[in-house]
Amino acid sequence: MAEVGEVCEGCRLPVLRRNQDNEDEWPLAEILSVKDISGRKLFYVHYIDFNKRLDEWVTQERLDLSRVQVPRKEAKTPTKNGLPGSRPGSPERDSKRKVEVVSPATPVPAATETSQASVFPQNGSARRAAAAQPGRKRKSTCLGTDEDSQDSSDGAPSAPRMTGSLVSDRSHDDIVTRMKNIECIELGRHRLKPWYFSPYPQELTALPVLYLCEFCLKYGHSLRCLQRHLTKCDLRHPPGNEIYRKGTISFFEIDGRKNKSYSQNLCLLAKCFLDHKTLYYDTDPFLFYVMTEYDCKGFHIVGYFSKEKESTEDYNVACILTLPPYQRRGYGKLLIEFSYELSKVEGKTGTPEKPLSDLGLLSYRSYWSQTILEILMGLKAEGGERPQITINEISEITSIKKEDVISTLQYLNLINYYKGQYILTLSEDIVEGHERAMLKRVLRIDAKCLHFTPKDWSKRGKW
């Protein structure tokens, strides 16, 4: 058995933690840092294969010293640069073909075995289906549909973009940025426990609580500092223009150049709960859309998303966050729906910047699925013929980028290939599950309450 003094940074060993079922478990963890407080050692651990937001300081009593793995230098292996593989049989080139809705009673013979073909289900109770007409030869493409995959585009990886929401390069992470540095944040009536590192000033990281003004997001050293600030702060809502209000929900559009201080403070707060983005202080190229909830004391921030004023890759969201006190209440989907409502007004299709966080991915997958199923289930026959729709038409109606439409259909396992045509099959389970989900989705964006005029940001003078 190893001694406590032998446990150093980089060591791996089982560490006791309490799981969601309130049961003890001993997952493998890596020691990221060690500190000594009044002669008592504390160890900052990252649980292997667990999300970083579960990282924490633990005492030596929670370490299994009988199974310590001492770190050793690993030989560097050359990385291979190449194009990602392609998946045959993608319907991307067939997106202009019409899709027919097949009558539930229509019998469909078993399909012959072909490349990437699936058999259309023919037995059982009522089915809803759509069929695409055969056409020209298809082009292979790689579409990410796995839970861990975020990209829905193919081709060689592009060079890093110098934006305020660059993806973090894990190979360059140092120990400091891998550790939570803020213990607790007080924001209005809520106390938040940060999940990740955020580059607040070093002198603030030793405080037991970091106090933030919930209206301008300025930070203070103590409650007394906050109270003194509130006597001078005139804001009762985020700066910028209120472009949407329905009931108690409002959205404010904030220009990162005109309201730089607020935008930077918002980024610092957001970084506490976002691990997949790298923070920069140049907020000029960004717009921030802050969702608030109104009461007699003012407009309280619920969440936000940012987007580039000019995006060459059709990104309509750079970063998106619902604050922890408001999660699992439908606000995340409302933010996503609002971002696509803006894209509709702009006359564009959009997609979120990749990669998404784990929670962001779940929200987007759910939103895309519900929106697309809503379109397919709303199709009606005209003139005695089966209703038809193309993937491009779905994209135009919803403003969801074509690649995201295709990847969602694949993720839902709706696409089948039969006799040279793509068939979309909606089973009873899919239909019933969608109807149940829509009954729970109370919060929706009302386009009539949106007062938004797109700007032409190609003119640099408007920055």
C-alpha positions as CSV (number, residue, x, y, z in Angstrom):
1,M,0.0,0.0,0.0
2,A,1.3,3.4,-1.0
3,E,1.7,6.2,1.6
4,V,-0.3,9.5,1.3
5,G,3.0,11.4,0.7
6,E,3.6,9.3,-2.4
7,V,0.4,10.3,-4.1
8,C,1.2,13.1,-6.5
9,E,-0.2,14.9,-9.6
10,G,-0.9,12.5,-12.4
11,C,-1.4,9.4,-10.2
12,R,-4.5,7.3,-10.8
13,L,-6.4,5.4,-8.1
14,P,-10.0,4.6,-7.0
15,V,-11.7,7.4,-5.1
16,L,-14.9,7.1,-3.1
17,R,-17.9,9.1,-4.4
18,R,-21.6,9.2,-4.0
19,N,-23.6,8.5,-7.2
20,Q,-27.0,9.7,-8.3
21,D,-28.7,6.8,-6.4
22,N,-27.0,8.0,-3.2
23,E,-24.8,4.9,-3.3
24,D,-21.1,4.6,-2.7
25,E,-18.8,3.7,-5.6
26,W,-15.1,3.6,-6.3
27,P,-14.4,4.9,-9.8
28,L,-10.9,5.4,-11.1
29,A,-9.7,9.0,-10.8
30,E,-6.7,11.1,-11.7
31,I,-5.0,13.4,-9.2
32,L,-4.8,16.9,-10.8
33,S,-3.5,18.9,-7.9
34,V,-2.5,18.5,-4.2
35,K,-2.7,21.2,-1.6
36,D,-1.9,21.3,2.1
37,I,-4.2,23.2,4.5
38,S,-3.2,23.4,8.1
39,G,-1.2,20.1,7.8
40,R,-4.1,18.3,6.1
41,K,-3.7,17.3,2.5
42,L,-6.5,17.8,-0.1
43,F,-6.5,16.2,-3.5
44,Y,-8.3,17.6,-6.6
45,V,-9.5,14.6,-8.6
46,H,-11.0,14.0,-12.1
47,Y,-13.1,10.8,-12.3
48,I,-12.0,9.0,-15.5
49,D,-14.9,8.7,-18.1
50,F,-17.0,11.1,-16.0
51,N,-17.9,14.7,-17.0
52,K,-15.5,17.3,-15.7
53,R,-18.2,19.1,-13.7
54,L,-18.0,16.2,-11.2
55,D,-14.3,17.0,-10.4
56,E,-13.8,17.9,-6.7
57,W,-11.4,18.3,-3.8
58,V,-11.3,15.1,-1.6
59,T,-9.6,14.2,1.6
60,Q,-7.2,11.3,1.9
61,E,-9.8,9.1,3.6
62,R,-11.6,8.8,0.2
63,L,-8.5,7.5,-1.6
64,D,-7.9,3.8,-2.1
65,L,-4.1,3.8,-1.5
66,S,-3.8,0.1,-2.2
67,R,-4.3,0.6,-6.0
68,V,-2.2,3.6,-6.9
69,Q,-1.1,3.9,-10.5
70,V,2.1,6.0,-10.7
71,P,2.3,8.2,-13.8
72,R,4.8,7.4,-16.5
73,K,5.9,9.1,-19.6
74,E,4.2,8.0,-22.8
75,A,5.9,7.8,-26.1
76,K,4.7,10.3,-28.6
77,T,3.0,8.7,-31.5
78,P,2.7,10.6,-34.8
79,T,-0.8,11.7,-35.7
80,K,-2.3,10.7,-39.0
81,N,-3.8,13.4,-41.1
82,G,-6.5,12.3,-43.5
83,L,-10.0,12.7,-44.7
84,P,-12.7,11.3,-42.5
85,G,-14.3,8.2,-43.8
86,S,-17.5,8.3,-45.8
87,R,-20.7,6.5,-45.3
88,P,-22.3,5.1,-48.5
89,G,-25.9,5.5,-49.3
90,S,-26.4,9.0,-47.9
91,P,-29.6,10.7,-49.1
92,E,-27.8,14.1,-49.3
93,R,-27.9,14.2,-53.1
94,D,-31.5,13.0,-53.1
95,S,-32.7,15.9,-50.9
96,K,-34.6,17.4,-53.9
97,R,-36.6,14.3,-54.6
98,K,-40.2,14.3,-53.6
99,V,-41.3,12.3,-50.6
100,E,-44.7,10.5,-50.7
101,V,-46.8,9.5,-47.7
102,V,-47.8,5.9,-48.1
103,S,-51.2,4.9,-46.9
104,P,-51.0,2.7,-43.7
105,A,-53.0,0.0,-45.4
106,T,-50.7,-0.2,-48.5
107,P,-48.8,-3.5,-48.5
108,V,-45.1,-3.2,-49.3
109,P,-43.2,-6.3,-50.5
110,A,-39.9,-7.3,-48.9
111,A,-36.9,-5.4,-50.4
112,T,-34.1,-7.2,-52.1
113,E,-30.8,-6.9,-50.5
114,T,-28.8,-3.9,-51.7
115,S,-26.1,-1.7,-50.4
116,Q,-27.3,0.3,-47.3
117,A,-30.9,-0.8,-47.9
118,S,-33.4,-1.5,-45.2
119,V,-36.6,-3.5,-45.3
120,F,-39.7,-1.3,-45.0
121,P,-41.9,-2.8,-42.2
122,Q,-45.0,-4.3,-43.8
123,N,-46.9,-6.0,-40.9
124,G,-48.4,-4.8,-37.7
125,S,-50.8,-1.9,-36.9
126,A,-51.2,1.4,-38.7
127,R,-48.0,3.0,-40.0
128,R,-47.2,6.4,-41.4
129,A,-44.6,6.5,-44.2
130,A,-43.0,8.6,-46.8
131,A,-41.2,7.5,-49.9
132,A,-38.7,9.3,-52.1
133,Q,-38.7,8.8,-55.9
134,P,-35.7,7.1,-57.5
135,G,-33.2,9.3,-59.2
136,R,-29.6,9.8,-60.2
137,K,-26.6,8.3,-58.6
138,R,-26.0,9.3,-55.0
139,K,-22.9,10.9,-53.5
140,S,-21.4,9.3,-50.4
141,T,-21.2,11.5,-47.3
142,C,-20.3,11.2,-43.7
143,L,-23.1,12.2,-41.3
144,G,-22.6,12.3,-37.6
145,T,-25.6,10.5,-35.9
146,D,-23.8,8.9,-32.9
147,E,-24.5,10.4,-29.5
148,D,-20.9,11.4,-29.1
149,S,-20.6,12.8,-32.6
150,Q,-21.4,16.5,-33.1
151,D,-20.5,17.2,-36.7
152,S,-23.0,16.8,-39.5
153,S,-20.6,17.9,-42.2
154,D,-18.0,16.1,-44.2
155,G,-14.6,16.8,-45.7
156,A,-11.2,17.7,-44.3
157,P,-11.1,19.6,-41.0
158,S,-10.9,23.3,-41.5
159,A,-8.3,25.6,-40.0
160,P,-9.1,27.0,-36.6
161,R,-11.3,30.1,-36.7
162,M,-10.2,33.0,-34.5
163,T,-13.6,33.6,-32.9
164,G,-14.8,34.1,-29.4
165,S,-16.1,30.5,-29.2
166,L,-13.2,28.4,-30.4
167,V,-13.3,24.8,-29.4
168,S,-10.8,24.1,-26.7
169,D,-7.7,22.1,-27.7
170,R,-7.4,19.5,-25.0
171,S,-3.8,18.8,-25.8
172,H,-2.8,22.3,-24.6
173,D,-4.9,22.3,-21.4
174,D,-2.8,23.0,-18.3
175,I,-3.6,22.0,-14.8
176,V,-4.9,25.4,-13.9
177,T,-7.7,25.5,-16.6
178,R,-8.7,21.9,-15.8
179,M,-9.7,22.8,-12.3
180,K,-12.7,24.7,-11.0
181,N,-11.4,27.9,-9.5
182,I,-14.7,29.5,-8.3
183,E,-16.3,27.9,-5.2
184,C,-19.8,29.5,-5.4
185,I,-21.6,32.3,-7.2
186,E,-24.4,34.4,-5.8
187,L,-26.6,35.7,-8.6
188,G,-29.8,37.4,-7.4
189,R,-31.8,34.9,-5.4
190,H,-29.7,31.9,-6.6
191,R,-26.5,30.4,-5.5
192,L,-24.7,28.6,-8.2
193,K,-22.0,25.9,-8.0
194,P,-19.7,26.3,-11.0
195,W,-18.9,23.2,-13.1
196,Y,-15.7,24.4,-14.8
197,F,-12.8,26.8,-14.8
198,S,-13.5,30.5,-15.7
199,P,-10.8,33.1,-16.0
200,Y,-12.1,35.5,-13.3
201,P,-9.4,37.7,-11.7
202,Q,-7.0,35.6,-9.6
203,E,-7.8,37.5,-6.4
204,L,-11.5,36.4,-6.6
205,T,-10.8,32.7,-6.7
206,A,-9.9,32.4,-3.0
207,L,-13.3,33.8,-2.0
208,P,-15.9,31.4,-0.6
209,V,-18.7,33.2,-2.6
210,L,-18.4,35.5,-5.6
211,Y,-21.2,38.1,-5.7
212,L,-22.6,39.2,-9.1
213,C,-25.1,41.9,-9.9
214,E,-27.9,40.0,-11.7
215,F,-28.6,42.9,-14.0
216,C,-25.2,44.1,-15.2
217,L,-23.3,40.9,-14.1
218,K,-20.4,42.9,-12.5
219,Y,-18.6,41.0,-9.8
220,G,-17.7,42.0,-6.3
221,H,-15.5,40.7,-3.4
222,S,-18.2,40.7,-0.8
223,L,-21.9,41.1,-0.1
224,R,-21.2,44.7,1.1
225,C,-19.6,45.5,-2.2
226,L,-22.6,44.1,-4.0
227,Q,-25.1,46.1,-1.8
228,R,-23.1,49.3,-2.4
229,H,-23.1,48.6,-6.2
230,L,-26.9,48.0,-6.3
231,T,-27.5,51.5,-4.9
232,K,-25.7,52.9,-8.0
233,C,-26.7,50.4,-10.7
234,D,-29.7,51.7,-12.7
235,L,-30.2,48.6,-14.8
236,R,-33.2,46.3,-14.2
237,H,-32.8,44.4,-17.4
238,P,-29.9,43.5,-19.7
239,P,-28.6,46.4,-21.9
240,G,-29.7,46.4,-25.5
241,N,-33.0,46.2,-27.3
242,E,-35.9,44.1,-26.1
243,I,-37.0,42.3,-29.3
244,Y,-39.4,39.7,-27.9
245,R,-41.9,39.6,-25.0
246,K,-44.7,37.2,-24.3
247,G,-46.0,36.9,-20.7
248,T,-43.0,37.0,-18.4
249,I,-40.5,35.9,-21.0
250,S,-38.4,38.5,-22.8
251,F,-35.4,38.4,-25.1
252,F,-32.8,41.2,-25.4
253,E,-30.4,41.7,-28.3
254,I,-27.0,42.9,-27.1
255,D,-24.2,44.1,-29.4
256,G,-20.8,42.8,-28.2
257,R,-19.2,46.0,-29.4
258,K,-21.7,48.5,-27.9
259,N,-22.0,46.7,-24.6
260,K,-18.6,45.2,-24.2
261,S,-18.4,45.2,-20.4
262,Y,-21.7,43.3,-20.0
263,S,-20.8,40.9,-22.8
264,Q,-17.5,40.1,-21.2
265,N,-19.1,39.5,-17.8
266,L,-21.7,37.3,-19.5
267,C,-18.9,35.2,-21.1
268,L,-17.1,34.9,-17.7
269,L,-20.3,33.6,-16.1
270,A,-21.1,31.3,-19.0
271,K,-17.6,29.8,-18.9
272,C,-18.4,28.4,-15.4
273,F,-20.9,26.1,-17.0
274,L,-19.4,25.5,-20.5
275,D,-16.4,23.3,-21.0
276,H,-16.3,23.0,-24.8
277,K,-15.6,26.7,-25.7
278,T,-12.5,28.8,-25.3
279,L,-13.2,32.3,-24.0
280,Y,-11.8,35.4,-25.7
281,Y,-12.3,39.0,-24.6
282,D,-13.0,40.3,-28.1
283,T,-16.8,40.4,-28.1
284,D,-17.1,42.8,-31.0
285,P,-17.9,40.2,-33.7
286,F,-20.8,38.8,-31.6
287,L,-24.4,39.4,-30.8
288,F,-25.8,38.1,-27.5
289,Y,-29.5,37.2,-27.1
290,V,-30.4,37.0,-23.4
291,M,-33.6,35.4,-22.2
292,T,-35.1,36.8,-19.0
293,E,-38.0,36.2,-16.7
294,Y,-39.9,39.3,-15.4
295,D,-41.2,40.0,-12.0
296,C,-41.7,43.1,-9.9
297,K,-38.0,43.5,-9.2
298,G,-36.9,43.4,-12.8
299,F,-35.8,41.1,-15.7
300,H,-33.8,38.1,-14.3
301,I,-31.4,36.3,-16.6
302,V,-32.5,32.7,-17.4
303,G,-30.1,31.9,-20.2
304,Y,-28.6,33.2,-23.4
305,F,-27.0,32.3,-26.8
306,S,-24.5,34.2,-28.8
307,K,-24.0,34.3,-32.6
308,E,-21.5,35.8,-35.0
309,K,-22.6,38.9,-36.8
310,E,-21.2,37.3,-40.0
311,S,-20.8,33.5,-40.2
312,T,-19.3,32.0,-43.3
313,E,-20.4,28.5,-42.2
314,D,-24.1,29.3,-41.5
315,Y,-23.8,29.2,-37.7
316,N,-26.8,30.7,-36.0
317,V,-25.5,29.9,-32.5
318,A,-21.9,30.1,-31.1
319,C,-22.5,29.4,-27.4
320,I,-25.8,28.6,-25.7
321,L,-26.5,28.2,-22.0
322,T,-29.5,27.8,-19.7
323,L,-28.4,28.6,-16.1
324,P,-28.6,25.6,-13.7
325,P,-31.6,26.9,-11.7
326,Y,-33.7,27.0,-14.9
327,Q,-32.6,23.8,-16.5
328,R,-35.0,20.9,-17.2
329,R,-37.9,23.4,-17.4
330,G,-38.1,23.8,-21.2
331,Y,-36.0,27.0,-21.4
332,G,-33.2,25.3,-23.4
333,K,-35.6,24.3,-26.2
334,L,-37.1,27.8,-26.1
335,L,-33.6,29.3,-26.7
336,I,-33.0,27.0,-29.6
337,E,-36.4,27.7,-31.1
338,F,-35.8,31.4,-30.8
339,S,-32.4,31.1,-32.6
340,Y,-34.2,29.4,-35.6
341,E,-37.0,32.0,-35.5
342,L,-34.3,34.6,-36.1
343,S,-32.9,32.6,-38.9
344,K,-36.4,32.4,-40.5
345,V,-36.6,36.2,-40.4
346,E,-33.2,36.5,-41.9
347,G,-34.2,34.0,-44.7
348,K,-31.4,31.6,-43.9
349,T,-30.9,28.1,-42.7
350,G,-28.7,27.7,-39.6
351,T,-26.8,25.3,-37.4
352,P,-25.1,25.5,-34.0
353,E,-21.3,25.7,-33.9
354,K,-19.8,22.3,-33.1
355,P,-19.0,20.6,-30.8
356,L,-21.9,21.0,-28.5
357,S,-21.8,20.2,-24.8
358,D,-23.4,17.0,-23.7
359,L,-26.5,18.8,-22.5
360,G,-26.6,21.0,-25.6
361,L,-26.5,18.0,-27.8
362,L,-29.4,16.4,-26.1
363,S,-31.5,19.6,-26.4
364,Y,-30.7,20.1,-30.1
365,R,-31.4,16.5,-30.9
366,S,-34.7,16.7,-29.1
367,Y,-35.6,20.0,-30.8
368,W,-34.7,18.8,-34.3
369,S,-36.6,15.6,-33.8
370,Q,-39.8,17.3,-32.6
371,T,-39.7,20.0,-35.3
372,I,-39.2,17.5,-38.2
373,L,-41.7,15.0,-36.9
374,E,-44.2,17.9,-36.6
375,I,-43.8,18.7,-40.3
376,L,-44.0,15.1,-41.4
377,M,-47.1,14.3,-39.3
378,G,-48.8,17.4,-40.6
379,L,-48.6,16.4,-44.3
380,K,-52.0,15.9,-45.9
381,A,-53.0,14.2,-49.2
382,E,-54.0,16.4,-52.1
383,G,-56.1,15.4,-55.1
384,G,-56.2,11.8,-54.0
385,E,-52.4,11.5,-54.3
386,R,-50.0,10.9,-51.5
387,P,-48.6,14.1,-50.0
388,Q,-45.0,14.8,-51.0
389,I,-42.2,16.8,-49.5
390,T,-38.4,17.1,-50.0
391,I,-35.6,17.4,-47.5
392,N,-34.9,20.9,-48.9
393,E,-38.5,21.9,-48.3
394,I,-38.2,20.7,-44.7
395,S,-35.0,22.7,-44.3
396,E,-36.7,25.9,-45.8
397,I,-39.8,25.6,-43.6
398,T,-37.8,25.0,-40.3
399,S,-34.6,26.9,-41.2
400,I,-32.7,23.8,-39.9
401,K,-29.7,23.1,-42.1
402,K,-30.1,20.3,-44.6
403,E,-27.3,18.2,-43.0
404,D,-29.0,18.4,-39.6
405,V,-32.3,17.3,-41.1
406,I,-30.6,14.3,-42.7
407,S,-28.6,13.4,-39.6
408,T,-31.8,13.7,-37.4
409,L,-33.7,11.3,-39.7
410,Q,-30.9,8.9,-39.5
411,Y,-30.6,9.2,-35.7
412,L,-34.3,8.5,-35.4
413,N,-33.8,5.5,-37.7
414,L,-36.6,6.7,-40.0
415,I,-34.7,6.4,-43.3
416,N,-34.9,3.1,-45.2
417,Y,-33.8,2.3,-48.7
418,Y,-36.1,0.3,-50.9
419,K,-35.9,-0.4,-54.6
420,G,-33.9,2.7,-55.5
421,Q,-35.8,5.1,-53.3
422,Y,-35.6,6.4,-49.7
423,I,-38.6,5.7,-47.5
424,L,-39.3,7.5,-44.2
425,T,-41.3,5.3,-41.8
426,L,-43.1,6.7,-38.8
427,S,-44.0,3.8,-36.5
428,E,-46.8,4.0,-33.9
429,D,-44.1,4.2,-31.1
430,I,-42.5,7.3,-32.8
431,V,-45.9,9.0,-33.3
432,E,-47.1,8.3,-29.8
433,G,-43.8,9.4,-28.2
434,H,-43.8,12.6,-30.2
435,E,-47.4,13.4,-29.2
436,R,-46.5,12.8,-25.5
437,A,-43.5,15.1,-25.8
438,M,-45.4,17.9,-27.4
439,L,-48.0,17.8,-24.7
440,K,-45.2,18.5,-22.2
441,R,-43.7,21.3,-24.3
442,V,-45.7,24.2,-22.9
443,L,-43.2,27.0,-23.6
444,R,-43.2,28.0,-27.3
445,I,-42.0,31.0,-29.3
446,D,-44.8,33.2,-30.8
447,A,-43.5,34.7,-34.0
448,K,-46.1,37.5,-33.7
449,C,-44.3,38.8,-30.5
450,L,-41.0,39.0,-32.3
451,H,-39.9,42.5,-33.3
452,F,-36.6,42.0,-35.1
453,T,-35.0,43.6,-38.1
454,P,-31.8,41.9,-39.5
455,K,-28.8,44.1,-40.1
456,D,-26.3,43.8,-42.9
457,W,-23.1,43.2,-41.0
458,S,-21.0,42.9,-44.2
459,K,-20.5,46.6,-43.9
460,R,-17.6,46.9,-41.3
461,G,-18.7,50.4,-40.4
462,K,-21.7,48.9,-38.5
463,W,-19.4,47.0,-36.1
